[in-house]
């Protein structure tokens, strides 16, 4: 009959502690990666800036009628003409309601 060796309890405890440490390290790494990906996706405003440049080009080319309102990929884009200090300006404003981010650009109105 085979005689089983006794395992020292210190070896078992070392294994348990190292396993717990590995799980904690992987959990922290996962949370950090999740936070980075979420921040990147919420903070990326380049696509809406490109859309606003397209709309500015359309306005300058006289293919866009002001006032103009549009919802584009969770962004609300608004183009209005206002008179300030005797001059006409066109305001391009994009806002994202759930994050309260705003992007604004101003052009002198065409005559």
C-alpha positions, 0 to 999 in steps of 0.5 A: 500500500502506498503511504501518502506523504504529509504536506507541510502546512506552510507550503499550502499557505504559500500556495493559497497566498500566491493564488490570492495575490495573482487574483488581486493583481489581475482584478486591479489590472482589469479595472485599470484597463476598463477605466482607460477604455471607457475614458478613451471612448467618452473623451474622443471628440475627433469624429464630431469635430470632423463633422462640424468641419464638414458642416462649416464647409457646407455653410461656406459653400452655401449648401447649408441653410441656417438655422440648422439642427442635427443629432449625430452619434449622441451629439446635438449639433446646432448652427445659428446666426446671431448679431453681436456688436453690429456684426453677423456671426454663425455659431456652430455648437455641438453638445453631448447631453449625457457628458455635458461636453461642448464644442463651439466654433464661430464664423463670420456670417456670409453676406 
